[in-house]
Amino acid sequence: SDLLAEVQEKPKCCFFKFSSKIQHNKVVKAQLWIYLRPVKTPTTVFVQILRLIKPMKDGTRYTGIRSLKLDMNPGTGIWQSIDVKTVLQNWLKQPESNLGIEIKALDENGHDLAVTFPEPGEEGL
């Protein structure tokens, strides 16, 4: 029913395209590096990497790839690596399953610290 339809903002997605040359290579290691904005006070950050999938009958649009908890202190931002070897292997086997990933790094107040696109006034990485 319409009452169950939640209004969700469009996820901030990162899309990856691979050439046909790459598809026949064996994946030995694959890491995704994400940059987290600096924080003003010590905080715990929950990082989630979600793989977008075709919507299932129950409305599920993504599956979790990795999630981790980080403690951040004030100062500079940090780079965090995530192992995405299995995801990449699956994408190369079934290119049509590559709908992109969503990256979230929420602090205790729900602010997203992951830089996927620089915001106004923020330098590109």
N, CA, C and O of each residue as an XYZ file, in Angstrom:
500
protein
N       0.848     -1.191      0.000
C       0.000      0.000      0.000
C       0.879      1.234      0.000
O       2.079      1.164      0.264
N       0.250      2.382     -0.306
C       1.011      3.632     -0.363
C       1.556      4.019      1.000
O       2.593      4.676      1.097
N       0.861      3.613      2.051
C       1.296      3.985      3.393
C       2.650      3.358      3.723
O       3.421      3.909      4.508
N       2.933      2.208      3.121
C       4.178      1.513      3.431
C       5.365      2.055      2.635
O       6.525      1.811      2.965
N       5.034      2.798      1.577
C       6.121      3.310      0.736
C       6.884      4.390      1.492
O       6.336      5.441      1.825
N       8.154      4.114      1.755
C       8.956      5.094      2.479
C       9.586      6.054      1.486
O       9.992      5.661      0.392
N       9.661      7.298      1.876
C      10.344      8.272      1.028
C      11.814      8.233      1.407
O      12.197      8.625      2.509
N      12.623      7.757      0.484
C      14.055      7.675      0.759
C      14.790      8.529     -0.251
O      14.455      8.554     -1.435
N      15.812      9.237      0.250
C      16.583     10.010     -0.711
C      17.399      9.028     -1.538
O      17.738      7.933     -1.090
N      17.699      9.451     -2.745
C      18.453      8.588     -3.642
C      19.816      8.317     -3.009
O      20.491      9.253     -2.580
N      20.230      7.053     -2.945
C      21.519      6.777     -2.308
C      22.668      7.392     -3.095
O      22.636      7.474     -4.323
N      23.695      7.825     -2.342
C      24.889      8.345     -3.002
C      25.699      7.123     -3.405
O      26.273      6.444     -2.554
N      25.746      6.845     -4.693
C      26.374      5.613     -5.152
C      27.683      5.876     -5.859
O      27.909      6.945     -6.425
N      28.526      4.888     -5.812
C      29.761      4.927     -6.567
C      29.682      3.814     -7.593
O      29.422      2.660     -7.252
N      29.908      4.166     -8.860
C      29.795      3.189     -9.924
C      31.173      2.844    -10.468
O      32.038      3.711    -10.596
N      31.364      1.583    -10.783
C      32.641      1.117    -11.301
C      32.411      0.393    -12.617
O      31.543     -0.474    -12.720
N      33.198      0.760    -13.621
C      33.118      0.071    -14.912
C      34.462     -0.601    -15.149
O      35.514     -0.044    -14.837
N      34.411     -1.797    -15.700
C      35.639     -2.543    -15.957
C      35.712     -2.899    -17.437
O      34.713     -3.283    -18.045
N      36.893     -2.768    -18.000
C      37.058     -3.100    -19.416
C      37.002     -4.620    -19.578
O      37.193     -5.368    -18.618
N      36.738     -5.059    -20.805
C      36.637     -6.496    -21.061
C      37.984     -7.183    -20.837
O      38.033     -8.380    -20.554
N      39.085     -6.419    -20.966
C      40.415     -7.011    -20.721
C      40.532     -7.473    -19.274
O      41.083     -8.537    -18.992
N      40.012     -6.669    -18.371
C      40.125     -6.979    -16.947
C      39.299     -8.204    -16.581
O      39.662     -8.953    -15.675
N      38.190     -8.408    -17.284
C      37.260     -9.464    -16.896
C      37.857    -10.863    -16.918
O      37.337    -11.766    -16.262
N      38.934    -11.054    -17.659
C      39.506    -12.399    -17.741
C      40.676    -12.583    -16.776
O      41.285    -13.651    -16.727
N      40.980    -11.556    -16.023
C      42.078    -11.658    -15.061
C      41.617    -12.280    -13.759
O      40.448    -12.189    -13.384
N      42.554    -12.910    -13.081
C      42.268    -13.482    -11.768
C      42.472    -12.378    -10.728
O      43.494    -11.692    -10.731
N      41.495    -12.217     -9.846
C      41.603    -11.180     -8.817
C      42.368    -11.757     -7.626
O      41.920    -12.709     -6.987
N      43.517    -11.171     -7.343
C      44.335    -11.629     -6.223
C      44.036    -10.786     -4.995
O      43.985    -11.291     -3.874
N      43.837     -9.477     -5.228
C      43.602     -8.564     -4.114
C      42.803     -7.378     -4.642
O      43.077     -6.880     -5.734
N      41.832     -6.931     -3.882
C      41.070     -5.736     -4.270
C      40.692     -4.978     -3.004
O      40.029     -5.514     -2.116
N      41.123     -3.727     -2.938
C      40.811     -2.896     -1.777
C      40.173     -1.597     -2.232
O      40.586     -0.992     -3.222
N      39.168     -1.187     -1.497
C      38.524      0.097     -1.733
C      38.984      1.015     -0.606
O      38.847      0.682      0.571
N      39.525      2.164     -0.970
C      39.962      3.141      0.029
C      38.939      4.262      0.087
O      38.576      4.833     -0.941
N      38.473      4.576      1.289
C      37.538      5.693      1.437
C      38.123      6.714      2.413
O      38.811      6.370      3.374
N      37.824      7.976      2.129
C      38.334      9.055      2.974
C      37.218      9.534      3.895
O      36.107      9.820      3.447
N      37.529      9.618      5.194
C      36.561     10.088      6.186
C      36.939     11.495      6.626
O      38.083     11.768      6.990
N      35.946     12.383      6.583
C      36.170     13.785      6.979
C      36.657     13.858      8.433
O      36.339     12.987      9.243
N      37.429     14.903      8.758
C      37.869     15.074     10.151
C      36.679     15.308     11.086
O      35.632     15.800     10.667
N      36.857     14.951     12.340
C      35.810     15.175     13.347
C      36.291     16.206     14.360
O      37.492     16.397     14.548
N      35.333     16.871     15.014
C      35.697     17.913     15.993
C      35.857     17.346     17.397
O      36.608     17.883     18.211
N      35.146     16.254     17.674
C      35.250     15.622     18.996
C      35.454     14.119     18.790
O      35.087     13.587     17.743
N      36.038     13.426     19.783
C      36.210     11.979     19.617
C      34.852     11.321     19.339
O      33.865     11.621     20.011
N      34.808     10.441     18.366
C      33.533      9.829     18.000
C      33.747      8.421     17.456
O      34.829      8.080     16.977
N      32.704      7.620     17.540
C      32.721      6.286     16.946
C      32.014      6.377     15.599
O      30.933      6.955     15.490
N      32.632      5.806     14.585
C      32.085      5.864     13.234
C      31.741      4.445     12.774
O      32.540      3.519     12.917
N      30.547      4.295     12.224
C      30.117      3.005     11.697
C      30.190      3.059     10.175
O      29.412      3.763      9.530
N      31.119      2.320      9.618
C      31.326      2.323      8.169
C      30.573      1.140      7.565
O      30.702      0.009      8.033
N      29.794      1.407      6.534
C      29.054      0.349      5.840
C      29.276      0.472      4.344
O      29.172      1.558      3.774
N      29.581     -0.649      3.718
C      29.671     -0.701      2.267
C      28.553     -1.635      1.810
O      28.510     -2.803      2.196
N      27.656     -1.110      0.988
C      26.484     -1.862      0.548
C      26.528     -2.046     -0.965
O      26.828     -1.111     -1.707
N      26.228     -3.246     -1.403
C      26.191     -3.519     -2.847
C      24.759     -3.398     -3.326
O      23.862     -4.061     -2.805
N      24.547     -2.545     -4.323
C      23.193     -2.371     -4.848
C      22.808     -3.563     -5.711
O      23.604     -4.057     -6.509
N      21.575     -4.012     -5.536
C      21.068     -5.161     -6.284
C      19.708     -4.804     -6.875
O      19.105     -3.801     -6.492
N      19.229     -5.620     -7.801
C      17.891     -5.393     -8.338
C      16.914     -5.584     -7.191
O      17.067     -6.526     -6.414
N      15.902     -4.709     -7.059
C      14.979     -4.811     -5.920
C      14.342     -6.199     -5.834
O      13.865     -6.744     -6.829
N      14.346     -6.751     -4.628
C      13.734     -8.058     -4.408
C      12.259     -7.862     -4.073
O      11.790     -6.733     -3.928
N      11.533     -8.973     -3.952
C      10.085     -8.881     -3.703
C       9.765     -8.090     -2.441
O       8.761     -7.381     -2.383
N      10.627     -8.215     -1.428
C      10.348     -7.506     -0.165
C      10.851     -6.058     -0.197
O      10.787     -5.349      0.807
N      11.350     -5.630     -1.358
C      11.803     -4.241     -1.482
C      13.276     -4.030     -1.187
O      13.782     -2.915     -1.317
N      13.977     -5.098     -0.785
C      15.407     -4.966     -0.486
C      16.162     -4.551     -1.739
O      16.006     -5.147     -2.805
N      16.988     -3.510     -1.587
C      17.707     -2.970     -2.752
C      19.228     -3.149     -2.647
O      19.953     -2.839     -3.592
N      19.706     -3.641     -1.516
C      21.147     -3.810     -1.389
C      21.478     -4.912     -0.388
O      20.645     -5.306      0.429
N      22.710     -5.394     -0.473
C      23.192     -6.374      0.495
C      24.470     -5.801      1.096
O      25.208     -5.070      0.435
N      24.713     -6.136      2.332
C      25.911     -5.637      3.004
C      27.154     -6.346      2.490
O      27.145     -7.557      2.270
N      28.214     -5.586      2.303
C      29.499     -6.168      1.904
C      30.399     -6.215      3.130
O      30.919     -7.267      3.503
N      30.568     -5.069      3.738
C      31.431     -4.950      4.917
C      30.847     -3.905      5.850
O      30.243     -2.927      5.410
N      31.034     -4.125      7.141
C      30.720     -3.057      8.091
C      31.780     -3.106      9.175
O      32.212     -4.179      9.594
N      32.187     -1.942      9.618
C      33.165     -1.893     10.697
C      32.959     -0.653     11.539
O      32.342      0.325     11.118
N      33.497     -0.730     12.740
C      33.351      0.344     13.716
C      34.732      0.943     13.942
O      35.690      0.220     14.216
N      34.834      2.269     13.825
C      36.126      2.945     13.999
C      36.008      4.007     15.073
O      34.977      4.669     15.188
N      37.052      4.171     15.855
C      37.098      5.295     16.789
C      37.940      6.380     16.138
O      39.083      6.141     15.750
N      37.368      7.581     16.020
C      38.107      8.689     15.419
C      38.333      9.790     16.434
O      37.462     10.095     17.248
N      39.516     10.382     16.374
C      39.858     11.517     17.228
C      39.938     12.778     16.387
O      40.145     12.709     15.175
N      39.771     13.948     17.034
C      39.879     15.203     16.282
C      41.242     15.303     15.610
O      42.226     14.728     16.078
N      41.281     16.030     14.524
C      42.534     16.182     13.783
C      42.251     16.090     12.309
O      41.255     16.628     11.823
N      43.126     15.407     11.590
C      42.938     15.280     10.145
C      41.966     14.144      9.849
O      41.699     13.300     10.705
N      41.444     14.134      8.633
C      40.608     13.014      8.209
C      41.476     11.782      8.060
O      42.702     11.864      8.127
N      40.836     10.640      7.856
C      41.614      9.405      7.721
C      41.183      8.621      6.480
O      40.046      8.725      6.019
N      42.114      7.845      5.961
C      41.823      6.905      4.880
C      41.578      5.534      5.499
O      42.311      5.113      6.394
N      40.564      4.849      5.032
C      40.254      3.516      5.544
C      40.096      2.569      4.362
O      39.379      2.868      3.408
N      40.772      1.423      4.433
C      40.648      0.474      3.323
C      39.648     -0.621      3.680
O      39.508     -1.006      4.841
N      38.965     -1.107      2.662
C      37.967     -2.167      2.814
C      38.281     -3.241      1.776
O      38.533     -2.933      0.611
N      38.264     -4.490      2.203
C      38.519     -5.601      1.284
C      37.284     -5.842      0.417
O      36.209     -6.142      0.937
N      37.433     -5.714     -0.892
C      36.296     -5.920     -1.800
C      36.604     -6.996     -2.846
O      36.025     -7.008     -3.933
N      37.520     -7.888     -2.499
C      37.938     -8.926     -3.449
C      36.754     -9.777     -3.929
O      36.586     -9.991     -5.129
N      35.947    -10.254     -2.996
C      34.819    -11.124     -3.363
C      33.819    -10.395     -4.245
O      33.310    -10.954     -5.217
N      33.541     -9.144     -3.900
C      32.599     -8.344     -4.697
C      33.107     -8.211     -6.123
O      32.356     -8.399     -7.081
N      34.388     -7.885     -6.257
C      34.970     -7.699     -7.580
C      34.935     -9.008     -8.374
O      34.620     -9.010     -9.564
N      35.259    -10.115     -7.709
C      35.216    -11.420     -8.395
C      33.807    -11.686     -8.937
O      33.640    -12.133    -10.072
N      32.806    -11.406     -8.110
C      31.418    -11.634     -8.535
C      31.037    -10.716     -9.692
O      30.367    -11.145    -10.632
N      31.458     -9.466     -9.628
C      31.147     -8.511    -10.693
C      31.756     -8.956    -12.018
O      31.126     -8.842    -13.070
N      32.996     -9.469    -11.958
C      33.658     -9.865    -13.201
C      33.022    -11.126    -13.785
O      32.982    -11.303    -15.002
N      32.524    -12.004    -12.902
C      31.833    -13.218    -13.373
C      30.478    -12.869    -13.963
O      30.060    -13.436    -14.973
N      29.790    -11.915    -13.313
C      28.449    -11.507    -13.749
C      28.400     -9.985    -13.851
O      27.899     -9.320    -12.945
N      28.915     -9.430    -14.947
C      28.980     -7.962    -15.072
C      27.625     -7.284    -14.903
O      27.556     -6.148    -14.435
N      26.555     -7.963    -15.278
C      25.223     -7.346    -15.167
C      24.801     -7.137    -13.717
O      23.865     -6.386    -13.441
N      25.494     -7.802    -12.788
C      25.141     -7.640    -11.365
C      25.795     -6.396    -10.765
O      25.543     -6.071     -9.605
N      26.638     -5.691    -11.544
C      27.342     -4.517    -11.038
C      26.451     -3.283    -11.166
O      26.455     -2.607    -12.195
N      25.692     -3.000    -10.113
C      24.839     -1.814    -10.083
C      25.455     -0.713     -9.231
O      24.833      0.321     -8.988
N      26.688     -0.946     -8.779
C      27.366      0.054     -7.957
C      27.287     -0.301     -6.483
O      26.668     -1.292     -6.095
N      27.926      0.526     -5.675
C      27.905      0.331     -4.226
C      27.545      1.648     -3.551
O      27.723      2.728     -4.114
N      27.037      1.527     -2.337
C      26.773      2.714     -1.524
C      27.729      2.684     -0.340
O      27.928      1.645      0.290
N      28.315      3.837     -0.048
C      29.280      3.946      1.044
C      28.691      4.847      2.120
O      28.285      5.977      1.846
N      28.649      4.335      3.351
C      28.164      5.149      4.474
C      29.199      5.094      5.584
O      29.773      4.039      5.855
N      29.433      6.218      6.220
C      30.316      6.261      7.392
C      29.669      7.222      8.380
O      29.993      8.409      8.411
N      28.758      6.703      9.178
C      27.960      7.557     10.060
C      28.581      7.691     11.439
O      28.986      6.705     12.055
N      28.650      8.945     11.919
C      29.120      9.148     13.289
C      27.947      8.963     14.252
O      26.844      8.603     13.842
N      28.199      9.212     15.526
C      27.161      8.955     16.548
C      25.922      9.825     16.357
O      24.846      9.491     16.851
N      26.072     10.944     15.637
C      24.926     11.828     15.397
C      24.281     11.597     14.032
O      23.378     12.329     13.627
N      24.754     10.573     13.334
C      24.167     10.261     12.033
C      24.724     11.061     10.876
O      24.188     11.000      9.769
N      25.810     11.826     11.113
C      26.435     12.570     10.013
C      27.312     11.630      9.196
O      28.052     10.821      9.756
N      27.230     11.735      7.884
C      28.033     10.878      7.013
C      29.397     11.522      6.791
O      29.492     12.630      6.262
N      30.448     10.822      7.200
C      31.806     11.363      7.102
C      32.532     10.912      5.838
O      33.617     11.410      5.538
N      31.946      9.978      5.096
C      32.614      9.474      3.892
C      32.546     10.510      2.784
O      31.480     11.054      2.493
N      33.681     10.778      2.175
C      33.705     11.719      1.058
C      33.589     10.911     -0.237
O      34.538     10.248     -0.656
N      32.408     10.977     -0.863
C      32.243     10.325     -2.166
C      32.294     11.381     -3.251
O      32.784     11.122     -4.350
N      31.794     12.564     -2.954
C      31.919     13.724     -3.841
C      32.238     14.902     -2.939
O      31.577     15.082     -1.917
N      33.248     15.720     -3.292
C      33.545     16.884     -2.442
C      32.343     17.824     -2.357
O      31.676     18.085     -3.358
N      32.076     18.325     -1.157
C      30.979     19.264     -0.972
C      31.469     20.672     -1.288
O      32.676     20.899     -1.370
N      30.533     21.639     -1.471
C      30.976     23.007     -1.778
C      31.997     23.499     -0.753
O      31.787     23.369      0.453
N      33.088     24.056     -1.235
C      34.129     24.557     -0.334
C      35.112     23.495      0.118
O      36.096     23.794      0.794
N      34.843     22.250     -0.258
C      35.718     21.158      0.158
C      36.605     20.801     -1.047
O      36.127     20.672     -2.174
N      37.886     20.649     -0.779
C      38.785     20.335     -1.873
C      38.600     18.889     -2.285
O      38.280     18.029     -1.464
N      38.805     18.631     -3.568
C      38.770     17.246     -4.049
C      39.969     16.506     -3.511
O      40.973     17.120     -3.152
N      39.876     15.214     -3.453
C      40.985     14.441     -2.897
C      42.004     14.084     -3.970
O      43.007     13.432     -3.677
